[in-house]
């Protein structure tokens, strides 16, 4: 595609996006910005543009790998693990890109990219396999990517919704201007339970990828945050196998999986100066301190914040949403199992 053709695609997409901003149903999201109901999913303006470009113009390669998740489900950790695992033969741990840049810069974020970044498909500029990340629901992805015949793969990570809620609430506080005042946990809880937050219903998001995984288990690797915490080395090995770069016998003997797990651990990443003082500069112009993407990294932190009534309501929703799927998240004894 020529430069002029790319410019024409960009102009048409931007015009359609501007039209949607005046026509789609709207509400106020948890970040106190407008959300737009697009194909049944609540998206903020930049994410709406990203979804439109992805659906209409993105040219996938057969070995593209996509990291998907709902917000605050372990995305930052998985970015680090995936990037480090896939590129372990390229970078030494003593001189690694993650020592100089935050995990958010490991690979492109679909939700914030502009049209030219999608339609440019030069293998010399971006070699294969490419890594992408997104919070988009499965139903928003085009069949050119999700169809098993495409060759594309997804790594999906989910987390106990109670911890997701609490982590989102804390993240929002970091981004809200002081003059707007704090967002109450009660208000956040209500929006979360109703699914009227960025990227829509948490439960529908998880279920969409879970059902797709059941249909095509060789194309979607479904992870649970709590299980990775229990045994990160085993999950590094699963990632390596899934991404087509399995841990070799020699690497096994040299403890490569443990080295990757330790290098990408919460303790190590948060100790790095780049994640204490550095910042992530998104393509939409926003700048976020890398420290915003790290908080506690704990399982069960919700117990410090949610009332018993809140906990019961979320567990009831989880039970009702997943009861016929074979999947449970955070209900009962607060374990994740299938």
C-alpha positions in Angstrom: 0.0 0.0 0.0 1.4 3.3 -1.1 1.8 6.4 1.2 -1.1 8.1 -0.6 -3.3 5.1 -0.1 -2.5 4.9 3.6 -3.3 8.6 4.0 -6.6 8.0 2.2 -7.5 5.1 4.5 -6.6 7.2 7.5 -8.8 10.1 6.4 -11.8 7.9 5.8 -11.4 6.1 9.1 -11.1 9.4 11.0 -14.2 10.7 9.3 -16.2 7.6 10.2 -14.9 7.8 13.8 -15.9 11.4 14.1 -19.4 10.5 12.8 -19.7 7.6 15.4 -18.9 10.1 18.2 -22.1 11.9 17.4 -24.3 8.9 16.7 -23.4 6.1 19.1 -25.1 5.8 22.6 -22.8 7.4 25.2 -22.3 7.3 29.0 -19.7 8.4 31.5 -17.0 5.8 32.2 -15.0 5.1 35.4 -12.3 7.5 34.2 -15.0 10.2 33.9 -14.6 10.4 30.2 -17.2 9.6 27.5 -17.8 6.0 26.6 -19.4 4.9 23.3 -21.4 1.8 22.8 -19.8 0.1 19.8 -21.1 -3.3 18.7 -22.3 -3.9 22.2 -19.0 -2.9 23.9 -18.3 0.3 25.8 -15.2 2.0 24.5 -13.5 5.4 25.0 -12.8 7.5 21.9 -9.2 6.3 21.2 -10.1 2.7 21.7 -13.1 3.1 19.4 -10.8 4.3 16.7 -8.4 1.5 17.4 -11.2 -1.1 17.0 -12.4 0.4 13.8 -8.9 0.4 12.2 -8.2 -3.1 13.5 -11.5 -4.4 11.9 -11.2 -2.6 8.6 -7.6 -2.2 7.8 -5.2 -4.3 9.8 -3.3 -6.9 7.8 -2.5 -9.9 10.0 0.4 -12.2 9.4 0.0 -15.9 9.9 2.3 -16.0 12.9 1.1 -12.9 14.8 0.6 -13.3 18.5 -1.9 -11.3 20.5 -2.0 -10.8 24.2 -5.6 -10.1 25.3 -7.1 -9.4 28.7 -9.6 -7.3 30.6 -8.1 -4.2 32.3 -5.9 -4.9 35.4 -5.8 -8.6 34.9 -2.1 -9.1 34.7 -1.4 -7.6 31.3 1.9 -5.8 32.3 3.3 -9.0 33.7 2.3 -11.1 30.7 3.9 -8.5 28.4 7.1 -8.9 30.2 6.9 -12.7 30.2 5.9 -13.0 26.5 8.5 -10.6 25.2 11.3 -12.0 27.3 10.4 -15.6 26.5 10.1 -15.0 22.7 13.3 -13.0 22.5 15.5 -14.8 24.9 18.0 -15.7 22.2 18.3 -12.0 21.1 18.8 -10.3 24.5 21.1 -11.1 27.4 19.6 -10.5 30.9 22.4 -8.1 31.7 21.6 -5.8 28.7 17.9 -6.3 28.2 15.3 -3.8 26.8 13.3 -4.2 29.9 16.1 -2.7 31.9 15.7 0.5 29.8 12.0 0.6 28.9 8.8 -0.3 30.8 6.8 -3.4 29.9 4.2 -1.2 28.1 6.7 -0.6 25.4 7.5 -4.2 24.8 5.0 -4.4 21.9 2.3 -2.3 20.4 -1.1 -1.7 22.1 -3.9 -2.1 19.6 -6.2 0.2 21.5 -4.0 3.3 21.2 -2.5 2.8 17.7 -3.2 5.1 14.8 -4.2 3.8 11.3 -0.7 4.0 9.7 0.7 1.7 12.3 -1.9 -0.9 11.4 -1.8 -0.9 7.6 2.0 -0.8 7.3 3.1 -4.4 6.9 6.8 -4.2 6.1 8.6 -7.3 7.4 11.9 -5.4 7.3 10.5 -2.7 9.7 8.8 -5.2 12.0 10.0 -8.8 11.7 7.9 -11.8 12.5 6.5 -13.0 14.8 4.9 -9.8 15.9 3.5 -9.3 19.3 0.4 -7.1 20.0 -1.6 -6.4 23.1 -5.3 -5.3 23.6 -8.2 -5.2 26.0 -10.7 -5.6 23.2 -13.5 -8.2 23.7 -13.3 -11.3 21.5 -16.4 -10.2 19.5 -14.7 -7.1 18.3 -11.8 -9.0 16.6 -12.3 -9.6 12.8 -12.4 -13.1 11.5 -9.2 -12.4 9.5 -7.5 -12.7 12.9 -9.8 -15.1 15.0 -10.4 -17.7 12.3 -8.2 -20.8 13.1 -7.1 -20.8 9.4 -5.5 -17.4 9.9 -2.6 -18.9 11.9 -2.8 -16.1 14.4 -2.6 -17.0 18.1 -4.0 -15.4 21.3 -2.6 -15.5 24.9 -5.4 -14.6 27.3 -5.1 -13.9 31.0 -7.9 -13.5 33.4 -8.1 -12.7 37.1 -10.5 -12.9 40.0 -13.0 -10.1 39.3 -12.9 -8.9 42.8 -9.1 -8.2 42.5 -9.7 -6.7 39.0 -12.3 -4.3 40.4 -10.0 -3.1 43.3 -7.0 -2.8 40.9 -9.1 -0.7 38.5 -10.3 1.5 41.2 -6.8 2.3 42.4 -5.6 2.8 38.8 -8.4 5.3 38.2 -7.3 7.3 41.3 -3.8 7.7 39.8 -5.3 9.1 36.6 -8.1 11.4 37.8 -7.2 15.1 38.1 -7.3 16.3 41.7 -10.0 18.8 41.0 -12.4 16.0 40.0 -12.2 14.5 43.5 -12.0 10.7 44.3 -14.2 8.1 42.8 -16.0 6.2 45.5 -15.5 2.4 45.7 -19.3 2.1 45.9 -19.7 3.9 42.6 -17.0 1.9 40.9 -18.5 -1.3 42.2 -21.9 -0.5 40.8 -20.5 0.4 37.3 -18.3 -2.7 37.3 -21.2 -5.0 38.2 -23.4 -3.5 35.5 -20.6 -3.8 32.9 -20.8 0.0 32.2 -17.0 0.5 32.3 -14.2 0.7 29.7 -14.3 -2.4 27.5 -17.7 -3.5 28.8 -18.7 -6.4 31.0 -15.7 -8.2 32.6 -17.7 -11.4 32.7 -18.7 -11.3 29.0 -15.1 -10.4 28.1 -13.7 -13.5 29.9 -16.4 -15.8 28.6 -15.9 -14.7 25.0 -12.3 -15.8 25.0 -13.0 -18.9 27.1 -15.6 -20.2 24.7 -13.2 -19.4 21.8 -10.5 -21.3 23.6 -12.7 -24.4 24.0 -13.3 -24.3 20.2 -9.7 -23.7 19.2 -7.4 -24.7 22.1 -4.3 -24.7 19.8 -5.0 -21.0 18.9 -5.8 -19.6 22.3 -3.7 -20.1 25.4 -6.0 -19.3 28.4 -4.1 -18.3 31.6 -5.3 -17.5 35.0 -3.4 -14.9 37.0 -3.6 -16.8 40.3 -2.3 -20.0 38.7 0.7 -18.2 37.1 1.5 -16.8 40.6 1.6 -20.3 42.0 4.0 -21.7 39.4 5.5 -19.0 37.0 8.2 -21.3 35.7 5.6 -23.8 34.4 3.7 -21.1 32.7 6.9 -19.7 31.0 7.4 -23.2 29.5 3.8 -23.2 28.3 4.2 -19.7 26.8 7.4 -20.8 25.0 5.8 -23.9 23.6 2.7 -22.0 22.4 4.7 -19.2 20.8 6.8 -21.7 18.8 10.0 -21.3 20.8 10.0 -24.2 23.3 12.5 -24.4 26.1 15.2 -26.8 24.9 16.8 -29.6 26.9 19.9 -27.5 27.4 17.9 -24.5 28.5 16.0 -26.7 30.9 19.3 -27.8 32.4 20.5 -24.2 32.7 17.3 -23.1 34.4 16.1 -20.8 31.6 12.4 -20.8 32.7 13.4 -19.8 36.2 15.6 -17.1 34.9 12.8 -15.6 32.8 10.3 -15.9 35.7 12.7 -14.2 38.1 13.6 -11.5 35.6 10.0 -10.7 35.0 8.8 -11.0 38.6 7.0 -8.2 40.3 9.8 -7.7 42.7 12.4 -7.4 40.0 10.4 -5.1 37.7 9.4 -2.8 40.4 13.0 -2.5 41.6 14.2 -1.1 38.2 14.8 2.6 38.0 12.9 2.8 34.6 9.7 1.6 36.4 10.2 4.0 39.2 10.9 7.2 37.3 10.3 6.4 33.6 7.1 7.0 31.6 5.1 5.3 28.8 4.4 7.6 25.8 1.4 6.3 23.9 0.7 7.1 20.3 -2.3 9.2 21.2 -0.1 11.6 23.0 -0.8 10.6 26.5 2.1 10.0 28.9 1.8 7.7 31.9 4.4 7.0 34.5 5.6 3.4 34.4 4.9 3.2 38.1 1.2 3.5 37.5 1.2 0.0 36.0 2.5 -1.6 39.2 0.7 -1.7 42.6 0.8 -4.8 44.8 0.6 -7.7 42.4 -1.1 -9.8 45.1 -3.9 -12.4 45.0 -6.8 -11.6 47.3 -6.1 -7.9 47.9 -9.8 -7.3 47.5 -10.2 -8.5 51.1 -8.7 -5.3 52.2 -11.4 -3.2 50.4 -14.6 -5.0 49.6 -17.4 -5.6 52.1 -18.9 -9.1 52.5 -22.0 -7.9 50.6 -19.9 -6.7 47.7 -17.9 -10.0 47.6 -21.2 -12.0 47.6 -22.7 -10.0 44.8 -19.6 -10.4 42.5 -19.4 -14.1 43.3 -23.1 -14.5 42.4 -22.6 -12.8 39.1 -19.6 -15.0 38.4 -21.6 -18.1 39.2 -24.6 -17.1 37.1 -22.4 -16.0 34.1 -20.1 -19.1 34.1 -22.4 -21.8 35.4 -22.8 -23.6 32.1 -19.3 -22.9 30.8 -17.1 -25.1 32.9 -15.3 -22.0 34.2 -15.3 -20.4 37.6 -13.5 -17.3 38.7 -13.1 -16.2 42.3 -16.3 -17.7 43.6 -16.7 -19.9 46.7 -13.3 -20.6 48.1 -11.8 -17.9 45.9 -9.8 -20.3 43.8 -9.8 -20.4 40.0 -10.4 -23.8 38.4 -11.9 -25.5 35.4 
